Amino acid sequence: MEIKEVEQTMSSKEIAKLTGKRHDHVLRDIRELNRAYRNLHKPKIGLMFKIKELPNGAKRQDPYFRLTKMQTLDLLTGYSTELRIKVNHRWAELEAKEVLRMPKSLDVYGMEALPYDYWLLMHGYSVSSGQRNARIRKYPQHFYRTFAGKWYISKLYADALLNIREGKRQIEELEPLKRAEQMVIDFMDSTKNGSCKINGVKIEANRFDKEDLPL
């Protein structure tokens, strides 16, 4: 899987400046975050030191941290520590889909086929759910397995799945009809000119048509 990443970091001093917090308070919060990382068996943020020369010629080591984007979000999000870690890591997984690069498609007997798992990830489907294999079992004619064991999906079938999903989304977003008041027709006397009542309004049958309905 080819993932293009540019690792950017932000120092604890920058975070303190942006948030208006004292740097020692930011350091305290990062240490608390590291304890949560340890509980969740995730890598901790490493402590670093900046050497600063003092007027008297002595040197001082000022501690600071450098955080990745994910670590910064873990620190700043207003959830409890463990919850915000989980939510933000999931957010990062979703964001990673944007940097996936689809490998070349295959020509299978004159028809184009796409790498199945890459296609699932790029379009927001799960590669670990039962639906992945269920599609293969139900529609094997639209799938091709290489000698290396990699599955490919017919591009025509893949496009049809996306169209179906888009159709369902559009149906869910349709504005519903306004609920018309249910009309109860009570034929009062079928022998007397077929008069009736519709929603309490008496209408004679000899002048009854759809324009008389009290909508």
URCOR-V588286 format. One record per residue. N is the residue number from 0. RES is the residue in three letters. SS is DSSP state (hx for helix, st for strand, lp for the rest). PSI is psi as a letter, one per 30 degrees, with the letter a starting at -180 (none if undefined). Layout:
N|RES|SS|PSI ; N|RES|SS|PSI
This chain:
0|MET|lp|k ; 1|GLU|lp|j ; 2|ILE|st|k ; 3|LYS|lp|j ; 4|GLU|lp|k ; 5|VAL|lp|j ; 6|GLU|lp|j ; 7|GLN|lp|k ; 8|THR|st|l ; 9|MET|st|k ; 10|SER|st|l ; 11|SER|hx|f ; 12|LYS|hx|e ; 13|GLU|hx|e ; 14|ILE|hx|e ; 15|ALA|hx|e ; 16|LYS|hx|e ; 17|LEU|hx|e ; 18|THR|hx|f ; 19|GLY|lp|g ; 20|LYS|lp|l ; 21|ARG|lp|k ; 22|HIS|hx|e ; 23|ASP|hx|f ; 24|HIS|hx|e ; 25|VAL|hx|e ; 26|LEU|hx|e ; 27|ARG|hx|e ; 28|ASP|hx|e ; 29|ILE|hx|e ; 30|ARG|hx|e ; 31|GLU|hx|e ; 32|LEU|hx|e ; 33|ASN|hx|e ; 34|ARG|hx|e ; 35|ALA|hx|e ; 36|TYR|hx|e ; 37|ARG|hx|e ; 38|ASN|hx|e ; 39|LEU|lp|g ; 40|HIS|lp|h ; 41|LYS|lp|l ; 42|PRO|lp|k ; 43|LYS|lp|l ; 44|ILE|lp|k ; 45|GLY|lp|k ; 46|LEU|st|k ; 47|MET|st|l ; 48|PHE|st|k ; 49|LYS|st|k ; 50|ILE|st|k ; 51|LYS|st|k ; 52|GLU|st|k ; 53|LEU|lp|l ; 54|PRO|lp|f ; 55|ASN|lp|g ; 56|GLY|lp|f ; 57|ALA|lp|l ; 58|LYS|st|k ; 59|ARG|st|k ; 60|GLN|st|j ; 61|ASP|st|k ; 62|PRO|st|k ; 63|TYR|st|l ; 64|PHE|st|l ; 65|ARG|st|k ; 66|LEU|st|k ; 67|THR|st|l ; 68|LYS|hx|e ; 69|MET|hx|e ; 70|GLN|hx|e ; 71|THR|hx|e ; 72|LEU|hx|e ; 73|ASP|hx|e ; 74|LEU|hx|e ; 75|LEU|hx|f ; 76|THR|lp|k ; 77|GLY|lp|h ; 78|TYR|lp|l ; 79|SER|lp|l ; 80|THR|hx|e ; 81|GLU|hx|e ; 82|LEU|hx|e ; 83|ARG|hx|f ; 84|ILE|hx|e ; 85|LYS|hx|e ; 86|VAL|hx|e ; 87|ASN|hx|e ; 88|HIS|hx|e ; 89|ARG|hx|e ; 90|TRP|hx|e ; 91|ALA|hx|e ; 92|GLU|hx|e ; 93|LEU|hx|e ; 94|GLU|hx|e ; 95|ALA|hx|f ; 96|LYS|hx|f ; 97|GLU|hx|f ; 98|VAL|hx|g ; 99|LEU|st|k ; 100|ARG|lp|k ; 101|MET|lp|k ; 102|PRO|lp|l ; 103|LYS|lp|k ; 104|SER|lp|l ; 105|LEU|st|l ; 106|ASP|st|j ; 107|VAL|st|j ; 108|TYR|lp|h ; 109|GLY|lp|g ; 110|MET|st|k ; 111|GLU|st|k ; 112|ALA|st|k ; 113|LEU|st|k ; 114|PRO|st|j ; 115|TYR|hx|e ; 116|ASP|hx|e ; 117|TYR|hx|e ; 118|TRP|hx|e ; 119|LEU|hx|e ; 120|LEU|hx|e ; 121|MET|hx|f ; 122|HIS|lp|g ; 123|GLY|lp|g ; 124|TYR|lp|l ; 125|SER|lp|k ; 126|VAL|lp|f ; 127|SER|lp|f ; 128|SER|lp|l ; 129|GLY|hx|f ; 130|GLN|hx|e ; 131|ARG|hx|e ; 132|ASN|hx|f ; 133|ALA|hx|e ; 134|ARG|hx|e ; 135|ILE|hx|e ; 136|ARG|hx|e ; 137|LYS|hx|e ; 138|TYR|lp|i ; 139|PRO|hx|f ; 140|GLN|hx|f ; 141|HIS|hx|g ; 142|PHE|st|l ; 143|TYR|st|k ; 144|ARG|st|k ; 145|THR|lp|l ; 146|PHE|lp|f ; 147|ALA|lp|f ; 148|GLY|lp|g ; 149|LYS|lp|k ; 150|TRP|st|k ; 151|TYR|st|k ; 152|ILE|st|k ; 153|SER|st|k ; 154|LYS|hx|e ; 155|LEU|hx|e ; 156|TYR|hx|e ; 157|ALA|hx|e ; 158|ASP|hx|e ; 159|ALA|hx|e ; 160|LEU|hx|e ; 161|LEU|hx|e ; 162|ASN|hx|e ; 163|ILE|hx|e ; 164|ARG|hx|e ; 165|GLU|hx|e ; 166|GLY|hx|e ; 167|LYS|hx|e ; 168|ARG|hx|e ; 169|GLN|hx|e ; 170|ILE|hx|e ; 171|GLU|hx|f ; 172|GLU|hx|f ; 173|LEU|lp|k ; 174|GLU|lp|k ; 175|PRO|lp|l ; 176|LEU|lp|k ; 177|LYS|lp|k ; 178|ARG|lp|j ; 179|ALA|lp|k ; 180|GLU|lp|k ; 181|GLN|lp|k ; 182|MET|lp|k ; 183|VAL|lp|j ; 184|ILE|st|k ; 185|ASP|st|j ; 186|PHE|st|j ; 187|MET|st|e ; 188|ASP|st|j ; 189|SER|lp|f ; 190|THR|lp|f ; 191|LYS|lp|i ; 192|ASN|lp|g ; 193|GLY|lp|h ; 194|SER|st|l ; 195|CYS|st|l ; 196|LYS|st|k ; 197|ILE|st|j ; 198|ASN|lp|h ; 199|GLY|lp|f ; 200|VAL|st|k ; 201|LYS|st|k ; 202|ILE|st|k ; 203|GLU|lp|k ; 204|ALA|hx|e ; 205|ASN|hx|f ; 206|ARG|hx|g ; 207|PHE|lp|k ; 208|ASP|lp|a ; 209|LYS|hx|f ; 210|GLU|hx|f ; 211|ASP|hx|f ; 212|LEU|lp|k ; 213|PRO|lp|i ; 214|LEU|lp|none
